[in-house]
Amino acid sequence: MTGSVLERLRRIAVDDRIRVLKKAADRDSLEEWKQSGVAFAASSENMENVYYSALHKLLDCIVPMDGGGLVLHEGGVYLGSWLESTGTISAERLSRFMPGVAGATFRLFADQQRQDGLMPYKVTPAGPAYRQIQMVTPLARSVWNHYLENGRDKSFLRSMYQAMGRFDHWLHMHRNTRGTGCVEAFCTFDTGHDLSPRFWHVPDTPHLEDAGQYNPDSPLLPFLAPDLTANVYCQRLYLSKIAVELGGSGDEWRARAAASSHSLFSHCYDEEDEFFYDRDRGGRFVRVQSDVLLRVLACEVGDGVFFASALRRYLLNTGKFFAKYPFTSIAMDDPRFDPFSSYNTWGGSSNFLSLIRAPHAFEQHGRYVELTWVILPILAAFSRMTRFGQTLSPWTGEEGYTETYSPAILCLLDYMERLCGIVPVAGEELWFTGLLPYDMDHGHEVAHETGYRRTVDGTVFELVTTRERSVIYRNEEEYLTFPYGVRVVLGRGGQLLKLIGMSVRQIEGSLCYEGQTLPFTIKGNEQLEYADGGFVSVSDIGVVLPEYS
């Protein structure tokens, strides 16, 4: 069967799968996609069709901007690009497939920055809008990763750095009215948490539609917001990296990051609950357990021990956020939890923006196995999708509000690549993961064999995976074989660097590479480094199991 999937992969022409293009600009978008060489094949015709349907709908979300080239739009009912999503995490994911569109989307927010330093929260065909701040994923991290992956364009990096520095100053001047060093939320839309109980009795928009003001008559505002504060903390960490890359020291940004971290833990962290909450104007915790936790963790707050504790108590807890189709936007044991997903809500349903942001939180601490427990049910849900909505029922996996939503589309492309594809990482590594989607729902087949292709620096890599083993091909020649349940990490030139255990079970087997048969034993999340013709364990953190209370 391996041969048939490989043959199917090599026969795939993306043009044939897309067929009819809906607008003139789609031709340029598709050409850029084809430069990545990415193609996907599966034993399940249905899963393969869903994948190319997603690509077709992605083209609907890529539109020409006056003088700015092609940019990514949020999609669905959202006619424009939003800083919290399109201009950060979505563009960061798109960067692996269509870097030109991703770069233009990043630049959109710098180019439209206001004179006083405020970045637009969205840019639509009607122009930039500055009513609120609406930030979640740190822009500097997304920009840095795009820079590393796509030729290290220092002109791009410098212009983005200057713009982000000005925005940091604006936030310090206008969103620190209580002098705590935390970034303050003035309204619901500042964090994009529509209908969340977190913001009950708080207006959706800032006072007089001015991002620098909050309602002075509110009994609750301003909030000291943990997710906004963590965003700025992480932003400053990456601004320090960028400063060094551009010839500076980065010391000032590191000091500012440390101050943000201190403010976050001093004001927004409850040690008893081990959770981050807003503080209202009276100094009280707003005790709503929401996806704020995942947002803060994705901003690189806390060490590995801290993250493992959050997994046990919250993220992998089926009484909190680990629903059948995770992650819920409000803890399931909260009496205000609302599982319905037929409207734009962060009151309980699982949202694709949470899902597309989640991998960074897990992977920075080496929690690769635990992340697969999120990916598998979501891919099972994707296999049934036709619209690609914004929300997902945490109970049934049915797609909810809106359609052709680019974060959902990019989540599918990203999750498939992380589970059984080829992921370029930090401009230096290539991840080849030997896993498959699993039949989570009623035994319906998702894909029992897969093939994936990507072109890297002119070299065509292919990965074919069955339940027994995976085979890497390099320029259509068999290059490396390894057992199911393992991730192989190569350098961009193809040299073997290490293995990562991707299953909760211990795997014993051998890897065939450059005429050698290399035996190994690897546990879940363990990392084995390749050196002197053998493997040496360099990390073995174990696996955190799901909880039920």
Disulfide bonds with the S-S distance in Angstrom:
none
